[in-house]
Amino acid sequence: MVALAARFAVWVVITACVAQVIKIEATSLPVARMFSEWGYVESLQSLVLLLTVILLFTKRHLAPDARLLATLMAIGFAILLVRENDQVLEQWLPHGIWKYPAAVLAVMLAWLAWKGRATWPGQLKAFAQTPAFGMLSGGFLCLGFSRLLGRGSVWQAVMGETYQRQVKNAVEEGVELFALSLMLMAVIEWLLPRHD
């Protein structure tokens, strides 16, 4: 029970930190940089994705019974990381360059999934029985919600003539950061030993 309470407390602290980063960005950056690719929230999104990839590769090495699933998940999150940094890459490289490494990773993901089609479904079934699966699923739902909520048409309807893009971006990017943080917490939860 103590371990469960400690984990919950850590998740609460991470959630509070996410909210605080959003506040810091809103109160300290100029409007032109606020909730842009060059803000704190976007940078933290990339860091969270990178940590998720690293932890999934760690899981791959620590848990032979989940090796392929952890590898597939790591590659999937690596694709998200590349996509998250599309504008950063395009500052120095041609427009749309992010699609090439993402495509290579997607082909690798598909090839490994096909090659291990007899293995990973069983690993996924075992993973689905863990608390981490529910948290990861919630993170993905939250990520999808951030895209739907972040549509400009929604915020133009809400604010009318007073529409401000940074408000829309704050909500969309803030929810996205929370979603990615949930997924990172899920991977951490998956790494931690279970006490059933």
Sequence and secondary structure as in RCSB ss.txt:
>XXXX:A:sequence
MVALAARFAVWVVITACVAQVIKIEATSLPVARMFSEWGYVESLQSLVLLLTVILLFTKRHLAPDARLLATLMAI
GFAILLVRENDQVLEQWLPHGIWKYPAAVLAVMLAWLAWKGRATWPGQLKAFAQTPAFGMLSGGFLCLGFSRLLG
RGSVWQAVMGETYQRQVKNAVEEGVELFALSLMLMAVIEWLLPRHD
>XXXX:A:secstr
 HHHHHHHHHHHHHHHHHHHHHHHHHHHS TTTTTSTTSHHHHHHHHHHHHHHHHHHHHHHH GGGHHHHHHHHH
HHHHHHHHHTHHHHTTTS TTTTHHHHHHHHHHHHHHHHHTTTTHHHHHHHHTTSHHHHHHHHHHHHHHHHHHHT
 HHHHHHHHGGG  HHHHHHHHHHHHHHHHHHHHHHHHHHHS    
